[in-house]
Structures are given as C-alpha cells and as structure tokens.
C-alpha cells in the first residue's frame, strides 16, 4: 500500500468518525461507518489491504517496493 493510499484512508476514517460522533450518521449507517473507519485505520497501520492481494493491485510506487 502506497503512502498516498494510506493518507487517503486515514483522512476518510477521520471524516467517518466525525460524521458518527456529531450525529450526522446514526443507526445502522453509523455502525457501518464505524466499521469501515476501523478497517481503514487497521489497513493503513499494517500497510496491507487484503482486497488488493487477490486482484494483484499495488499502490506502491517503484521506489516504495
């Protein structure tokens, strides 16, 4: 996972968390937002996305390999 991908995921996670904690999204959609935010944080932290692997996707640049 490339640096840009990680940054986008972390920013998205923060936005989803803000939406949830400011009650913009709630209920089932809020729970889904929390789960997605958690997945984004975890995959950014470990720099690996399990969905990329079976499809052979890599967002790393040549210098990051």
HTML snippet that shows the backbone in 3Dmol.js (N, CA, C, O; Angstrom):
<script src="https://3Dmol.org/build/3Dmol-min.js"></script>
<div id="view" style="width:600px;height:400px;position:relative"></div>
<script>
const pdb = `
ATOM      1  N   UNK A   1       0.849  -1.156   0.000  1.00  0.00           N
ATOM      2  CA  UNK A   1       0.000   0.000   0.000  1.00  0.00           C
ATOM      3  C   UNK A   1       0.903   1.230   0.000  1.00  0.00           C
ATOM      4  O   UNK A   1       1.825   1.342   0.807  1.00  0.00           O
ATOM      5  N   UNK A   2       0.620   2.140  -0.915  1.00  0.00           N
ATOM      6  CA  UNK A   2       1.427   3.335  -1.051  1.00  0.00           C
ATOM      7  C   UNK A   2       1.087   4.401  -0.019  1.00  0.00           C
ATOM      8  O   UNK A   2       0.079   4.328   0.683  1.00  0.00           O
ATOM      9  N   UNK A   3       1.954   5.379   0.043  1.00  0.00           N
ATOM     10  CA  UNK A   3       1.810   6.457   1.016  1.00  0.00           C
ATOM     11  C   UNK A   3       0.523   7.252   0.791  1.00  0.00           C
ATOM     12  O   UNK A   3      -0.179   7.579   1.747  1.00  0.00           O
ATOM     13  N   UNK A   4       0.218   7.560  -0.456  1.00  0.00           N
ATOM     14  CA  UNK A   4      -0.998   8.323  -0.768  1.00  0.00           C
ATOM     15  C   UNK A   4      -2.236   7.532  -0.378  1.00  0.00           C
ATOM     16  O   UNK A   4      -3.182   8.099   0.167  1.00  0.00           O
ATOM     17  N   UNK A   5      -2.246   6.244  -0.645  1.00  0.00           N
ATOM     18  CA  UNK A   5      -3.366   5.374  -0.293  1.00  0.00           C
ATOM     19  C   UNK A   5      -3.580   5.390   1.223  1.00  0.00           C
ATOM     20  O   UNK A   5      -4.716   5.488   1.687  1.00  0.00           O
ATOM     21  N   UNK A   6      -2.508   5.294   1.984  1.00  0.00           N
ATOM     22  CA  UNK A   6      -2.603   5.307   3.441  1.00  0.00           C
ATOM     23  C   UNK A   6      -3.158   6.632   3.952  1.00  0.00           C
ATOM     24  O   UNK A   6      -3.994   6.646   4.855  1.00  0.00           O
ATOM     25  N   UNK A   7      -2.706   7.731   3.390  1.00  0.00           N
ATOM     26  CA  UNK A   7      -3.174   9.048   3.822  1.00  0.00           C
ATOM     27  C   UNK A   7      -4.654   9.224   3.512  1.00  0.00           C
ATOM     28  O   UNK A   7      -5.408   9.728   4.344  1.00  0.00           O
ATOM     29  N   UNK A   8      -5.069   8.813   2.323  1.00  0.00           N
ATOM     30  CA  UNK A   8      -6.481   8.924   1.939  1.00  0.00           C
ATOM     31  C   UNK A   8      -7.348   8.083   2.871  1.00  0.00           C
ATOM     32  O   UNK A   8      -8.421   8.522   3.282  1.00  0.00           O
ATOM     33  N   UNK A   9      -6.893   6.885   3.204  1.00  0.00           N
ATOM     34  CA  UNK A   9      -7.652   6.019   4.109  1.00  0.00           C
ATOM     35  C   UNK A   9      -7.772   6.626   5.500  1.00  0.00           C
ATOM     36  O   UNK A   9      -8.839   6.571   6.112  1.00  0.00           O
ATOM     37  N   UNK A  10      -6.685   7.206   6.004  1.00  0.00           N
ATOM     38  CA  UNK A  10      -6.730   7.808   7.338  1.00  0.00           C
ATOM     39  C   UNK A  10      -7.638   9.036   7.365  1.00  0.00           C
ATOM     40  O   UNK A  10      -8.394   9.225   8.318  1.00  0.00           O
ATOM     41  N   UNK A  11      -7.569   9.865   6.337  1.00  0.00           N
ATOM     42  CA  UNK A  11      -8.450  11.037   6.266  1.00  0.00           C
ATOM     43  C   UNK A  11      -9.906  10.590   6.163  1.00  0.00           C
ATOM     44  O   UNK A  11     -10.780  11.175   6.802  1.00  0.00           O
ATOM     45  N   UNK A  12     -10.167   9.567   5.372  1.00  0.00           N
ATOM     46  CA  UNK A  12     -11.528   9.045   5.245  1.00  0.00           C
ATOM     47  C   UNK A  12     -12.034   8.505   6.583  1.00  0.00           C
ATOM     48  O   UNK A  12     -13.195   8.702   6.941  1.00  0.00           O
ATOM     49  N   UNK A  13     -11.162   7.830   7.310  1.00  0.00           N
ATOM     50  CA  UNK A  13     -11.547   7.294   8.621  1.00  0.00           C
ATOM     51  C   UNK A  13     -11.900   8.417   9.584  1.00  0.00           C
ATOM     52  O   UNK A  13     -12.878   8.314  10.325  1.00  0.00           O
ATOM     53  N   UNK A  14     -11.112   9.487   9.580  1.00  0.00           N
ATOM     54  CA  UNK A  14     -11.385  10.628  10.454  1.00  0.00           C
ATOM     55  C   UNK A  14     -12.727  11.263  10.089  1.00  0.00           C
ATOM     56  O   UNK A  14     -13.514  11.600  10.973  1.00  0.00           O
ATOM     57  N   UNK A  15     -12.985  11.424   8.808  1.00  0.00           N
ATOM     58  CA  UNK A  15     -14.259  12.009   8.361  1.00  0.00           C
ATOM     59  C   UNK A  15     -15.431  11.124   8.798  1.00  0.00           C
ATOM     60  O   UNK A  15     -16.435  11.630   9.297  1.00  0.00           O
ATOM     61  N   UNK A  16     -15.307   9.816   8.614  1.00  0.00           N
ATOM     62  CA  UNK A  16     -16.383   8.905   9.025  1.00  0.00           C
ATOM     63  C   UNK A  16     -16.612   8.961  10.534  1.00  0.00           C
ATOM     64  O   UNK A  16     -17.754   8.945  10.992  1.00  0.00           O
ATOM     65  N   UNK A  17     -15.533   9.026  11.298  1.00  0.00           N
ATOM     66  CA  UNK A  17     -15.673   9.131  12.753  1.00  0.00           C
ATOM     67  C   UNK A  17     -16.327  10.443  13.163  1.00  0.00           C
ATOM     68  O   UNK A  17     -17.176  10.464  14.054  1.00  0.00           O
ATOM     69  N   UNK A  18     -15.935  11.533  12.517  1.00  0.00           N
ATOM     70  CA  UNK A  18     -16.555  12.828  12.815  1.00  0.00           C
ATOM     71  C   UNK A  18     -18.048  12.819  12.485  1.00  0.00           C
ATOM     72  O   UNK A  18     -18.861  13.339  13.250  1.00  0.00           O
ATOM     73  N   UNK A  19     -18.400  12.234  11.361  1.00  0.00           N
ATOM     74  CA  UNK A  19     -19.807  12.142  10.989  1.00  0.00           C
ATOM     75  C   UNK A  19     -20.602  11.346  12.017  1.00  0.00           C
ATOM     76  O   UNK A  19     -21.736  11.696  12.344  1.00  0.00           O
ATOM     77  N   UNK A  20     -20.002  10.280  12.521  1.00  0.00           N
ATOM     78  CA  UNK A  20     -20.701   9.458  13.509  1.00  0.00           C
ATOM     79  C   UNK A  20     -20.845  10.194  14.843  1.00  0.00           C
ATOM     80  O   UNK A  20     -21.937  10.247  15.410  1.00  0.00           O
ATOM     81  N   UNK A  21     -19.751  10.757  15.341  1.00  0.00           N
ATOM     82  CA  UNK A  21     -19.774  11.369  16.665  1.00  0.00           C
ATOM     83  C   UNK A  21     -20.475  12.726  16.703  1.00  0.00           C
ATOM     84  O   UNK A  21     -20.768  13.232  17.786  1.00  0.00           O
ATOM     85  N   UNK A  22     -20.746  13.319  15.553  1.00  0.00           N
ATOM     86  CA  UNK A  22     -21.541  14.553  15.521  1.00  0.00           C
ATOM     87  C   UNK A  22     -22.988  14.247  15.152  1.00  0.00           C
ATOM     88  O   UNK A  22     -23.763  15.159  14.862  1.00  0.00           O
ATOM     89  N   UNK A  23     -23.350  12.986  15.162  1.00  0.00           N
ATOM     90  CA  UNK A  23     -24.712  12.504  14.881  1.00  0.00           C
ATOM     91  C   UNK A  23     -25.240  12.875  13.494  1.00  0.00           C
ATOM     92  O   UNK A  23     -26.448  13.013  13.305  1.00  0.00           O
ATOM     93  N   UNK A  24     -24.353  13.034  12.545  1.00  0.00           N
ATOM     94  CA  UNK A  24     -24.786  13.239  11.162  1.00  0.00           C
ATOM     95  C   UNK A  24     -25.258  11.907  10.595  1.00  0.00           C
ATOM     96  O   UNK A  24     -26.248  11.846   9.866  1.00  0.00           O
ATOM     97  N   UNK A  25     -24.543  10.849  10.935  1.00  0.00           N
ATOM     98  CA  UNK A  25     -24.992   9.496  10.590  1.00  0.00           C
ATOM     99  C   UNK A  25     -25.222   8.732  11.887  1.00  0.00           C
ATOM    100  O   UNK A  25     -24.448   8.863  12.835  1.00  0.00           O
ATOM    101  N   UNK A  26     -26.267   7.950  11.927  1.00  0.00           N
ATOM    102  CA  UNK A  26     -26.563   7.189  13.139  1.00  0.00           C
ATOM    103  C   UNK A  26     -27.247   5.884  12.748  1.00  0.00           C
ATOM    104  O   UNK A  26     -27.462   5.609  11.568  1.00  0.00           O
ATOM    105  N   UNK A  27     -27.578   5.104  13.735  1.00  0.00           N
ATOM    106  CA  UNK A  27     -28.240   3.833  13.486  1.00  0.00           C
ATOM    107  C   UNK A  27     -27.341   2.854  12.751  1.00  0.00           C
ATOM    108  O   UNK A  27     -26.136   2.787  12.992  1.00  0.00           O
ATOM    109  N   UNK A  28     -27.949   2.102  11.855  1.00  0.00           N
ATOM    110  CA  UNK A  28     -27.215   1.087  11.103  1.00  0.00           C
ATOM    111  C   UNK A  28     -26.118   1.707  10.247  1.00  0.00           C
ATOM    112  O   UNK A  28     -25.012   1.173  10.167  1.00  0.00           O
ATOM    113  N   UNK A  29     -26.422   2.828   9.610  1.00  0.00           N
ATOM    114  CA  UNK A  29     -25.414   3.503   8.787  1.00  0.00           C
ATOM    115  C   UNK A  29     -24.238   3.977   9.642  1.00  0.00           C
ATOM    116  O   UNK A  29     -23.090   3.936   9.199  1.00  0.00           O
ATOM    117  N   UNK A  30     -24.520   4.421  10.848  1.00  0.00           N
ATOM    118  CA  UNK A  30     -23.469   4.844  11.761  1.00  0.00           C
ATOM    119  C   UNK A  30     -22.554   3.700  12.157  1.00  0.00           C
ATOM    120  O   UNK A  30     -21.335   3.858  12.216  1.00  0.00           O
ATOM    121  N   UNK A  31     -23.149   2.549  12.426  1.00  0.00           N
ATOM    122  CA  UNK A  31     -22.353   1.364  12.776  1.00  0.00           C
ATOM    123  C   UNK A  31     -21.478   0.952  11.597  1.00  0.00           C
ATOM    124  O   UNK A  31     -20.309   0.613  11.777  1.00  0.00           O
ATOM    125  N   UNK A  32     -22.039   0.980  10.401  1.00  0.00           N
ATOM    126  CA  UNK A  32     -21.266   0.650   9.202  1.00  0.00           C
ATOM    127  C   UNK A  32     -20.118   1.640   9.029  1.00  0.00           C
ATOM    128  O   UNK A  32     -19.007   1.243   8.676  1.00  0.00           O
ATOM    129  N   UNK A  33     -20.374   2.922   9.274  1.00  0.00           N
ATOM    130  CA  UNK A  33     -19.328   3.944   9.171  1.00  0.00           C
ATOM    131  C   UNK A  33     -18.206   3.665  10.170  1.00  0.00           C
ATOM    132  O   UNK A  33     -17.032   3.805   9.827  1.00  0.00           O
ATOM    133  N   UNK A  34     -18.546   3.274  11.393  1.00  0.00           N
ATOM    134  CA  UNK A  34     -17.526   2.940  12.396  1.00  0.00           C
ATOM    135  C   UNK A  34     -16.698   1.735  11.975  1.00  0.00           C
ATOM    136  O   UNK A  34     -15.479   1.727  12.145  1.00  0.00           O
ATOM    137  N   UNK A  35     -17.349   0.724  11.429  1.00  0.00           N
ATOM    138  CA  UNK A  35     -16.637  -0.478  10.993  1.00  0.00           C
ATOM    139  C   UNK A  35     -15.686  -0.153   9.842  1.00  0.00           C
ATOM    140  O   UNK A  35     -14.535  -0.591   9.842  1.00  0.00           O
ATOM    141  N   UNK A  36     -16.163   0.608   8.869  1.00  0.00           N
ATOM    142  CA  UNK A  36     -15.321   0.987   7.724  1.00  0.00           C
ATOM    143  C   UNK A  36     -14.149   1.849   8.195  1.00  0.00           C
ATOM    144  O   UNK A  36     -13.022   1.667   7.734  1.00  0.00           O
ATOM    145  N   UNK A  37     -14.409   2.785   9.111  1.00  0.00           N
ATOM    146  CA  UNK A  37     -13.328   3.622   9.642  1.00  0.00           C
ATOM    147  C   UNK A  37     -12.283   2.760  10.340  1.00  0.00           C
ATOM    148  O   UNK A  37     -11.082   2.984  10.184  1.00  0.00           O
ATOM    149  N   UNK A  38     -12.739   1.777  11.108  1.00  0.00           N
ATOM    150  CA  UNK A  38     -11.802   0.876  11.781  1.00  0.00           C
ATOM    151  C   UNK A  38     -10.965   0.071  10.805  1.00  0.00           C
ATOM    152  O   UNK A  38      -9.761  -0.096  10.998  1.00  0.00           O
ATOM    153  N   UNK A  39     -11.602  -0.423   9.763  1.00  0.00           N
ATOM    154  CA  UNK A  39     -10.876  -1.177   8.734  1.00  0.00           C
ATOM    155  C   UNK A  39      -9.842  -0.282   8.052  1.00  0.00           C
ATOM    156  O   UNK A  39      -8.714  -0.710   7.809  1.00  0.00           O
ATOM    157  N   UNK A  40     -10.226   0.957   7.744  1.00  0.00           N
ATOM    158  CA  UNK A  40      -9.281   1.889   7.114  1.00  0.00           C
ATOM    159  C   UNK A  40      -8.078   2.150   8.011  1.00  0.00           C
ATOM    160  O   UNK A  40      -6.947   2.188   7.527  1.00  0.00           O
ATOM    161  N   UNK A  41      -8.302   2.328   9.303  1.00  0.00           N
ATOM    162  CA  UNK A  41      -7.197   2.597  10.230  1.00  0.00           C
ATOM    163  C   UNK A  41      -6.277   1.383  10.326  1.00  0.00           C
ATOM    164  O   UNK A  41      -5.055   1.524  10.292  1.00  0.00           O
ATOM    165  N   UNK A  42      -6.857   0.203  10.444  1.00  0.00           N
ATOM    166  CA  UNK A  42      -6.047  -1.018  10.570  1.00  0.00           C
ATOM    167  C   UNK A  42      -5.241  -1.272   9.299  1.00  0.00           C
ATOM    168  O   UNK A  42      -4.043  -1.547   9.372  1.00  0.00           O
ATOM    169  N   UNK A  43      -5.886  -1.183   8.133  1.00  0.00           N
ATOM    170  CA  UNK A  43      -5.153  -1.457   6.895  1.00  0.00           C
ATOM    171  C   UNK A  43      -4.084  -0.398   6.633  1.00  0.00           C
ATOM    172  O   UNK A  43      -3.049  -0.704   6.040  1.00  0.00           O
ATOM    173  N   UNK A  44      -4.315   0.831   7.061  1.00  0.00           N
ATOM    174  CA  UNK A  44      -3.285   1.862   6.914  1.00  0.00           C
ATOM    175  C   UNK A  44      -2.112   1.595   7.844  1.00  0.00           C
ATOM    176  O   UNK A  44      -0.957   1.811   7.479  1.00  0.00           O
ATOM    177  N   UNK A  45      -2.416   1.123   9.048  1.00  0.00           N
ATOM    178  CA  UNK A  45      -1.365   0.857  10.032  1.00  0.00           C
ATOM    179  C   UNK A  45      -0.464  -0.300   9.614  1.00  0.00           C
ATOM    180  O   UNK A  45       0.752  -0.245   9.798  1.00  0.00           O
ATOM    181  N   UNK A  46      -1.067  -1.349   9.051  1.00  0.00           N
ATOM    182  CA  UNK A  46      -0.257  -2.510   8.675  1.00  0.00           C
ATOM    183  C   UNK A  46       0.215  -2.429   7.221  1.00  0.00           C
ATOM    184  O   UNK A  46       0.925  -3.315   6.747  1.00  0.00           O
ATOM    185  N   UNK A  47      -0.174  -1.382   6.527  1.00  0.00           N
ATOM    186  CA  UNK A  47       0.187  -1.114   5.120  1.00  0.00           C
ATOM    187  C   UNK A  47      -0.125  -2.287   4.196  1.00  0.00           C
ATOM    188  O   UNK A  47       0.640  -2.593   3.281  1.00  0.00           O
ATOM    189  N   UNK A  48      -1.249  -2.931   4.447  1.00  0.00           N
ATOM    190  CA  UNK A  48      -1.669  -4.063   3.621  1.00  0.00           C
ATOM    191  C   UNK A  48      -3.188  -4.072   3.540  1.00  0.00           C
ATOM    192  O   UNK A  48      -3.868  -3.949   4.558  1.00  0.00           O
ATOM    193  N   UNK A  49      -3.719  -4.217   2.339  1.00  0.00           N
ATOM    194  CA  UNK A  49      -5.161  -4.340   2.146  1.00  0.00           C
ATOM    195  C   UNK A  49      -5.445  -5.725   1.587  1.00  0.00           C
ATOM    196  O   UNK A  49      -5.001  -6.050   0.486  1.00  0.00           O
ATOM    197  N   UNK A  50      -6.184  -6.550   2.336  1.00  0.00           N
ATOM    198  CA  UNK A  50      -6.455  -7.911   1.878  1.00  0.00           C
ATOM    199  C   UNK A  50      -7.220  -7.972   0.558  1.00  0.00           C
ATOM    200  O   UNK A  50      -7.097  -8.956  -0.172  1.00  0.00           O
ATOM    201  N   UNK A  51      -7.998  -6.955   0.238  1.00  0.00           N
ATOM    202  CA  UNK A  51      -8.737  -6.967  -1.023  1.00  0.00           C
ATOM    203  C   UNK A  51      -7.837  -6.709  -2.229  1.00  0.00           C
ATOM    204  O   UNK A  51      -8.187  -7.086  -3.347  1.00  0.00           O
ATOM    205  N   UNK A  52      -6.700  -6.083  -2.022  1.00  0.00           N
ATOM    206  CA  UNK A  52      -5.775  -5.828  -3.127  1.00  0.00           C
ATOM    207  C   UNK A  52      -5.062  -7.100  -3.570  1.00  0.00           C
ATOM    208  O   UNK A  52      -4.773  -7.268  -4.755  1.00  0.00           O
ATOM    209  N   UNK A  53      -4.777  -7.993  -2.629  1.00  0.00           N
ATOM    210  CA  UNK A  53      -3.957  -9.159  -2.912  1.00  0.00           C
ATOM    211  C   UNK A  53      -4.533 -10.080  -3.988  1.00  0.00           C
ATOM    212  O   UNK A  53      -3.807 -10.401  -4.929  1.00  0.00           O
ATOM    213  N   UNK A  54      -5.807 -10.532  -3.911  1.00  0.00           N
ATOM    214  CA  UNK A  54      -6.295 -11.460  -4.937  1.00  0.00           C
ATOM    215  C   UNK A  54      -6.366 -10.854  -6.335  1.00  0.00           C
ATOM    216  O   UNK A  54      -6.323 -11.571  -7.334  1.00  0.00           O
ATOM    217  N   UNK A  55      -6.475  -9.536  -6.397  1.00  0.00           N
ATOM    218  CA  UNK A  55      -6.572  -8.869  -7.699  1.00  0.00           C
ATOM    219  C   UNK A  55      -5.223  -8.374  -8.209  1.00  0.00           C
ATOM    220  O   UNK A  55      -5.131  -7.837  -9.313  1.00  0.00           O
ATOM    221  N   UNK A  56      -4.185  -8.555  -7.409  1.00  0.00           N
ATOM    222  CA  UNK A  56      -2.843  -8.150  -7.829  1.00  0.00           C
ATOM    223  C   UNK A  56      -2.658  -6.638  -7.879  1.00  0.00           C
ATOM    224  O   UNK A  56      -1.811  -6.140  -8.620  1.00  0.00           O
ATOM    225  N   UNK A  57      -3.439  -5.913  -7.102  1.00  0.00           N
ATOM    226  CA  UNK A  57      -3.355  -4.451  -7.090  1.00  0.00           C
ATOM    227  C   UNK A  57      -2.267  -4.006  -6.133  1.00  0.00           C
ATOM    228  O   UNK A  57      -2.146  -4.540  -5.030  1.00  0.00           O
ATOM    229  N   UNK A  58      -1.484  -3.038  -6.549  1.00  0.00           N
ATOM    230  CA  UNK A  58      -0.475  -2.435  -5.685  1.00  0.00           C
ATOM    231  C   UNK A  58      -0.495  -0.923  -5.907  1.00  0.00           C
ATOM    232  O   UNK A  58      -0.465  -0.447  -7.042  1.00  0.00           O
ATOM    233  N   UNK A  59      -0.547  -0.184  -4.812  1.00  0.00           N
ATOM    234  CA  UNK A  59      -0.498   1.280  -4.919  1.00  0.00           C
ATOM    235  C   UNK A  59       0.869   1.810  -4.545  1.00  0.00           C
ATOM    236  O   UNK A  59       1.055   3.019  -4.408  1.00  0.00           O
ATOM    237  N   UNK A  60       1.824   0.915  -4.379  1.00  0.00           N
ATOM    238  CA  UNK A  60       3.181   1.350  -4.072  1.00  0.00           C
ATOM    239  C   UNK A  60       3.869   1.837  -5.333  1.00  0.00           C
ATOM    240  O   UNK A  60       3.695   1.286  -6.420  1.00  0.00           O
ATOM    241  N   UNK A  61       4.642   2.868  -5.155  1.00  0.00           N
ATOM    242  CA  UNK A  61       5.460   3.338  -6.270  1.00  0.00           C
ATOM    243  C   UNK A  61       6.673   2.439  -6.424  1.00  0.00           C
ATOM    244  O   UNK A  61       6.918   1.573  -5.583  1.00  0.00           O
ATOM    245  N   UNK A  62       7.420   2.633  -7.473  1.00  0.00           N
ATOM    246  CA  UNK A  62       8.603   1.794  -7.691  1.00  0.00           C
ATOM    247  C   UNK A  62       9.636   1.982  -6.587  1.00  0.00           C
ATOM    248  O   UNK A  62      10.333   1.034  -6.224  1.00  0.00           O
ATOM    249  N   UNK A  63       9.741   3.201  -6.047  1.00  0.00           N
ATOM    250  CA  UNK A  63      10.733   3.446  -5.000  1.00  0.00           C
ATOM    251  C   UNK A  63      10.288   2.895  -3.655  1.00  0.00           C
ATOM    252  O   UNK A  63      11.129   2.729  -2.772  1.00  0.00           O
ATOM    253  N   UNK A  64       8.991   2.600  -3.452  1.00  0.00           N
ATOM    254  CA  UNK A  64       8.489   2.075  -2.190  1.00  0.00           C
ATOM    255  C   UNK A  64       8.552   0.566  -2.099  1.00  0.00           C
ATOM    256  O   UNK A  64       8.385   0.013  -1.012  1.00  0.00           O
ATOM    257  N   UNK A  65       8.786  -0.108  -3.191  1.00  0.00           N
ATOM    258  CA  UNK A  65       8.803  -1.584  -3.198  1.00  0.00           C
ATOM    259  C   UNK A  65       9.944  -2.069  -2.453  1.00  0.00           C
ATOM    260  O   UNK A  65      10.138  -3.279  -2.340  1.00  0.00           O
TER     261      UNK A  65
END
`;
const viewer = $3Dmol.createViewer("view");
viewer.addModel(pdb, "pdb");
viewer.setStyle({}, {cartoon: {color: "spectrum"}});
viewer.zoomTo();
viewer.render();
</script>
